[in-house]
Amino acid sequence: MGDGTFDTGPACTPEPVGGPRWQRTLYACWVAQFLSIIGFSFVMPFMPFFVRSLGVTTEARVAIWSGLLVTASGLMGALFAPIWGGLADRYGRKMMVERAMFGGAAIMSLMGFAANVHQLLVLRLLQGALTGTIVASTTLVAAITPLQRMGFSLGLLQVSVLMGNTVGPWMGGLIADQWGYRVPFWVAGGLLFLGGLVVLAAAYEDFQRPEPGSGANHGLQRAFGGRGMMALLGSFFMISLAASFMGPIFPLLVEQISHAARAASTAGMLIGIGGLASGLSALGVGLLGDRVGHKTVLVICTLGAAVFAAPHAIVQTIGQLAFLRIGMGLSRGGTAPAQNALIGQAVSADTYGRSFGNTRVASALGMAIGPLLGGMAAAHFGLRPPFVIMSGLLVLSAFIVARWVRPARSVAAEMAAAK
């Protein structure tokens, strides 16, 4: 088409660049995602300490239970992501964002009332099944964004995730140190509820349910080929595995290095520093990917994260730890926008829900297995060796992407050829 738009099938008709509706939806999703990630990340700096307060005493059991709680949510997210993705393609993406926001608000609030670690585990399982705000928002934004602005839009959306991870851990740690470990769960529930209201009131989707057999039906396998699709899913898995590997370990490492009574707020500050660095790099990396290619950006950012991950094994001071967190944040800020834009430009709009749902399965499995393996490694070998393993996983992921991920033909190229 000559007006700068692309017809991507009956599920979604993108507006021209600068059109008010897709931008309004992008900004509404940005605000809602920012609030939801603040809420979810509120509890991460003190999760091991909350587990300890629920009656788990030994350090080894604290590490294992902390990993298991993250694993439980990730496994349920992996099981339900394809279901929610298929429903999004059939009934609309906006309602899936609302489901994730309001479901998360209820579950996070209930966690504040958990009486023991087993109740907390059940609620974490429900969280994984009912939430998934990131993939839901990504699917909605990708469906209403013109293809030539995909890197920018998904990069901007990732900024909300990273900025939420900057503010949330810091605020959650402060609130936990001041008022205890339960209050942050209730605050988190309120933030998620507010995010759901923002989407309900401001996000726009002119969804038309596709007829059976209609549309481009250009999914992951057609876009990347069988081997390329498996390599791409493998990269999602390993990047998430590496990122979550240190989840239950990092607050304990901070406590070991600092010997501080306010370890929760210190860990939150350091996690927040990394999130701030990621947020600063995400949008610029998304714009760069639109110009030089998202695959190239993904490989470079993954290797950069590996370089800063390994020295965690020998760090001795909080200042050194802060430097490494900044370096990892700057590197990792571009991975998710590059991954999502690579898919958004390669598949057709009528398969967005299924495509992002399938990648969510790979990511969720990595998020699920990583903390459990990290907790077990810490229990057996100490807190530092898992960071070297994390670095190796990132290097392997970069190699897989560079070697086998080759989009056969983008949606835009096919439409241009069909003119």
C-alpha positions in Angstrom: 0.0 0.0 0.0 1.2 3.5 -0.8 0.2 5.3 2.4 2.7 3.7 4.7 0.4 1.0 6.1 0.4 -2.7 5.8 -2.5 -5.1 5.6 -1.6 -7.9 8.0 -4.8 -9.8 7.9 -8.3 -9.5 9.3 -7.2 -9.7 13.0 -5.7 -6.2 12.9 -5.3 -3.2 10.6 -2.5 -1.0 11.6 -2.9 2.7 11.3 -0.4 5.0 9.5 2.6 6.1 11.5 1.5 8.9 13.9 -2.1 7.8 13.9 -3.7 8.4 17.3 -5.2 5.1 18.1 -2.1 2.8 18.0 0.0 5.4 19.9 -2.7 5.8 22.5 -2.8 2.1 23.1 1.0 1.9 23.2 1.2 4.6 25.9 -1.7 3.0 27.9 0.1 -0.4 27.8 3.3 1.3 28.8 1.7 2.8 31.9 -0.1 -0.4 32.8 3.0 -2.5 32.3 5.1 -0.1 34.3 2.6 -0.4 37.2 2.4 -4.2 37.0 6.1 -4.7 36.9 6.6 -2.5 39.9 4.1 -4.7 41.7 5.6 -8.0 40.7 9.1 -6.9 41.4 8.2 -5.4 44.8 8.7 -8.8 46.5 11.9 -10.0 44.7 14.5 -8.4 47.0 13.1 -10.0 50.2 11.5 -13.3 48.9 14.2 -15.4 50.6 13.7 -13.4 53.8 9.9 -13.8 53.6 10.5 -17.6 53.2 12.6 -17.5 56.3 9.9 -15.7 58.2 7.4 -18.4 57.3 9.4 -21.0 59.2 12.1 -22.2 56.8 15.3 -21.9 58.8 18.4 -23.3 57.3 20.1 -21.3 54.5 20.2 -24.3 52.2 16.4 -24.8 52.5 15.8 -21.1 52.1 17.7 -21.1 48.8 15.8 -24.2 47.6 12.4 -22.9 48.6 13.1 -19.5 47.1 14.0 -21.1 43.8 11.0 -23.4 44.0 8.6 -20.5 44.4 9.9 -18.8 41.3 10.0 -22.2 39.4 6.3 -22.9 40.3 5.1 -19.6 38.7 7.3 -20.1 35.6 6.0 -23.7 35.0 2.4 -22.6 35.2 3.1 -19.7 33.0 4.6 -22.0 30.4 1.6 -24.3 30.5 -1.0 -21.5 30.1 0.8 -19.2 27.7 -0.2 -21.1 24.5 -3.8 -21.2 25.8 -4.0 -17.5 26.5 -2.2 -16.8 23.2 -4.7 -18.8 21.2 -7.6 -17.1 22.9 -6.0 -13.7 22.2 -6.0 -14.5 18.4 -9.6 -15.7 18.5 -11.2 -13.2 20.9 -9.0 -10.2 21.2 -5.7 -9.1 22.8 -7.0 -6.3 25.0 -9.1 -8.7 27.2 -6.0 -10.8 27.7 -4.2 -7.8 29.1 -7.1 -7.1 31.4 -7.2 -10.7 32.6 -3.5 -10.7 33.4 -3.7 -7.4 35.3 -6.8 -8.1 37.4 -5.8 -11.7 38.0 -2.4 -10.6 39.1 -3.9 -8.0 41.4 -6.0 -10.6 43.2 -3.2 -13.2 43.6 -0.6 -10.7 44.8 -2.9 -9.3 47.4 -3.7 -12.8 48.7 0.1 -13.6 49.0 0.2 -11.0 51.8 -2.0 -13.3 53.9 0.0 -16.5 53.4 0.5 -18.3 56.7 3.1 -20.8 55.6 5.4 -21.5 52.6 3.0 -24.1 51.2 0.2 -21.6 50.9 2.6 -19.2 49.2 3.6 -22.0 46.8 -0.1 -22.5 45.8 -0.5 -18.8 45.2 2.6 -18.7 43.1 1.2 -21.5 41.0 -2.0 -19.4 40.5 0.1 -16.4 39.6 1.8 -18.2 36.8 -1.5 -19.5 35.5 -3.5 -16.2 35.6 -1.0 -13.5 34.8 1.5 -13.0 32.0 1.2 -9.3 31.7 4.4 -8.9 29.5 3.4 -11.3 26.8 -0.2 -10.1 26.8 0.8 -6.4 26.4 3.5 -7.3 23.8 0.9 -9.1 21.7 -1.5 -6.2 21.9 1.1 -3.6 21.0 2.6 -5.7 18.2 -0.9 -6.2 16.7 -1.7 -2.4 16.5 1.8 -1.1 15.6 2.8 -0.5 11.9 5.6 -2.9 11.0 8.2 -0.2 10.3 7.8 1.0 13.9 7.9 -2.4 15.5 11.4 -2.0 17.1 10.6 1.4 18.5 7.2 0.3 20.0 8.4 -2.9 21.5 11.6 -1.2 22.7 9.5 1.5 24.4 7.3 -1.2 26.0 10.4 -2.9 27.3 11.5 0.3 28.9 8.3 0.1 31.0 9.4 -3.4 32.1 12.9 -2.4 32.9 11.9 0.9 34.6 9.4 -1.1 36.7 12.2 -3.4 37.7 14.2 -0.4 38.7 11.5 1.3 40.9 9.8 -1.9 42.2 12.6 -3.7 44.0 13.9 -0.5 45.6 10.4 0.6 46.9 9.5 -3.0 47.9 12.8 -3.4 49.9 12.2 -0.1 51.7 8.6 -0.9 52.5 9.6 -4.4 53.7 12.3 -3.0 56.0 9.9 -0.4 57.3 6.6 -2.3 57.7 7.4 -5.9 57.2 7.2 -8.5 54.4 3.4 -8.6 54.0 2.6 -5.0 53.2 4.4 -4.9 49.9 2.2 -7.7 48.6 -0.9 -5.6 49.2 0.6 -2.5 47.6 1.6 -4.7 44.6 -2.0 -5.9 44.2 -3.3 -2.3 44.2 -0.8 -1.3 41.5 -1.8 -4.2 39.3 -5.5 -3.3 39.7 -4.7 0.3 38.7 -2.9 -0.9 35.7 -5.9 -3.0 34.7 -8.1 0.1 34.9 -5.7 2.1 32.7 -6.0 -0.6 29.9 -9.7 -0.8 30.3 -10.2 2.9 29.9 -7.5 4.0 27.4 -6.3 1.0 25.3 -7.9 0.6 21.9 -8.3 -2.5 19.8 -10.6 -2.8 16.8 -10.5 -6.6 16.9 -12.3 -8.6 14.2 -12.3 -12.3 14.8 -10.7 -14.0 11.8 -12.7 -16.5 9.7 -11.4 -20.1 9.8 -8.6 -20.5 7.2 -8.3 -16.8 6.5 -5.4 -14.5 7.0 -1.7 -14.8 6.2 -1.2 -17.6 8.8 2.6 -16.8 8.7 3.7 -18.3 12.0 7.1 -19.1 13.6 7.8 -22.2 11.6 7.1 -20.6 8.2 9.0 -17.5 9.1 12.1 -19.1 10.5 12.0 -22.7 9.3 12.0 -25.7 11.6 15.6 -25.5 12.7 15.5 -21.7 13.0 12.3 -21.8 15.0 13.9 -24.3 17.5 17.0 -22.1 17.7 15.0 -19.0 18.4 12.9 -20.8 21.1 16.2 -22.1 22.5 17.6 -18.6 22.8 14.4 -17.5 24.7 14.9 -20.4 27.0 18.6 -19.9 27.7 18.4 -16.1 28.2 15.6 -16.5 30.7 17.3 -19.4 32.4 20.5 -17.3 32.7 18.6 -14.3 34.0 16.6 -16.2 36.6 19.5 -18.4 37.7 20.6 -15.7 40.2 17.1 -14.7 41.3 17.1 -16.6 44.7 20.9 -16.2 45.1 21.5 -12.5 44.5 19.9 -11.1 47.8 21.9 -13.7 49.8 25.1 -12.7 48.0 24.3 -9.0 48.9 23.8 -10.0 52.5 27.1 -11.9 52.5 29.1 -9.1 51.0 27.5 -6.2 52.9 26.9 -7.7 56.3 24.1 -5.1 56.4 21.0 -5.3 58.6 19.0 -3.7 55.8 19.9 -6.3 53.2 16.5 -6.2 51.6 16.7 -2.5 50.7 20.4 -2.9 49.6 19.5 -5.8 47.3 16.5 -3.8 46.0 18.7 -0.8 45.2 21.2 -3.0 43.3 18.5 -4.7 41.3 17.0 -1.3 40.6 20.3 0.1 39.4 20.5 -2.8 36.8 16.9 -2.1 35.8 17.6 1.6 35.3 20.6 0.8 33.1 18.4 -1.6 31.1 15.7 1.0 30.7 18.2 3.6 29.4 19.4 1.2 26.7 16.2 -0.5 25.6 14.6 2.2 23.5 17.9 3.1 21.8 18.6 -0.5 21.1 15.1 -0.9 19.6 15.6 2.0 17.3 19.1 0.7 16.3 17.5 -2.8 15.6 15.1 -1.2 13.1 18.2 0.0 11.2 20.9 -2.6 11.5 18.8 -5.7 12.2 17.4 -7.1 15.4 19.4 -10.4 15.1 22.7 -8.5 15.2 21.6 -6.5 18.2 20.4 -9.6 20.0 23.8 -11.4 19.6 25.8 -8.4 20.7 23.7 -7.7 23.8 23.7 -11.3 24.8 27.5 -11.5 24.6 27.8 -8.2 26.6 25.6 -9.6 29.4 27.9 -12.7 29.6 30.9 -10.5 30.0 29.5 -8.8 33.0 27.9 -11.9 34.6 31.0 -14.0 35.2 32.9 -11.5 37.5 30.0 -11.8 40.1 31.9 -14.9 41.2 34.8 -12.8 42.5 33.2 -9.5 43.5 34.1 -8.3 47.0 32.3 -5.0 47.6 28.9 -3.4 47.0 30.5 -0.8 44.7 32.0 -3.5 42.5 28.6 -5.3 42.5 26.9 -2.0 41.4 29.3 -1.6 38.5 28.6 -5.2 37.3 24.8 -4.6 37.6 25.1 -1.5 35.5 27.1 -3.3 32.8 24.6 -6.2 32.8 21.7 -3.9 32.6 23.0 -1.9 29.7 23.7 -5.2 27.8 20.5 -7.0 28.7 18.3 -3.9 28.0 18.3 -4.8 24.3 17.7 -8.5 24.4 13.9 -8.6 24.9 13.1 -5.8 22.4 15.3 -7.5 19.8 13.7 -10.9 20.3 10.2 -9.5 20.2 10.8 -7.3 17.2 12.5 -10.1 15.3 9.2 -12.1 15.7 6.9 -9.2 15.2 8.4 -8.3 11.8 8.6 -12.0 10.7 5.1 -13.4 11.5 1.7 -12.2 10.4 -0.7 -10.4 12.8 -3.2 -13.3 12.9 -0.6 -15.5 14.6 0.8 -12.9 17.1 -1.0 -14.5 20.0 0.2 -18.0 19.3 3.7 -16.9 18.3 4.4 -14.8 21.4 2.6 -17.5 23.4 5.0 -20.1 22.2 8.0 -17.9 22.9 6.6 -17.3 26.3 6.6 -21.1 26.9 10.3 -21.2 26.2 11.0 -18.1 28.4 8.7 -19.4 31.2 10.5 -22.8 31.2 13.8 -21.0 31.5 12.4 -18.8 34.3 11.1 -21.9 36.0 14.1 -24.1 35.8 16.7 -21.3 36.4 15.9 -20.4 40.0 15.6 -24.1 41.0 18.9 -25.0 39.5 20.5 -21.8 40.9 19.2 -22.5 44.4 20.4 -26.1 44.2 23.8 -25.0 42.9 24.1 -22.4 45.7 23.1 -25.0 48.3 25.8 -27.4 47.1 28.6 -25.1 45.8 28.0 -21.7 47.4 26.6 -18.4 46.2 29.3 -17.5 43.6 29.7 -20.4 41.1 26.2 -20.0 39.6 27.2 -16.7 38.1 29.9 -18.4 36.0 27.3 -20.9 34.8 25.0 -18.0 33.9 27.7 -16.4 31.8 28.3 -19.6 29.9 24.6 -20.0 29.1 24.5 -16.5 27.6 27.5 -17.2 25.4 25.8 -20.4 24.2 22.6 -18.5 23.5 24.4 -15.9 21.4 26.1 -18.7 19.3 22.7 -20.4 18.7 21.1 -17.2 17.5 24.1 -16.2 15.3 24.3 -19.7 13.7 20.7 -20.8 13.1 18.2 -17.9 13.5 17.6 -16.7 9.9 14.1 -15.3 9.1 13.2 -16.9 5.7 11.1 -13.9 4.6 9.4 -11.1 6.6 5.7 -10.4 6.3 6.6 -7.0 4.8 8.7 -8.6 2.1 6.0 -11.0 1.2 3.4 -8.3 0.9 5.8 -6.2 -1.2 6.4 -9.1 -3.5 2.7 -9.7 -3.9 2.0 -6.2 -5.2 
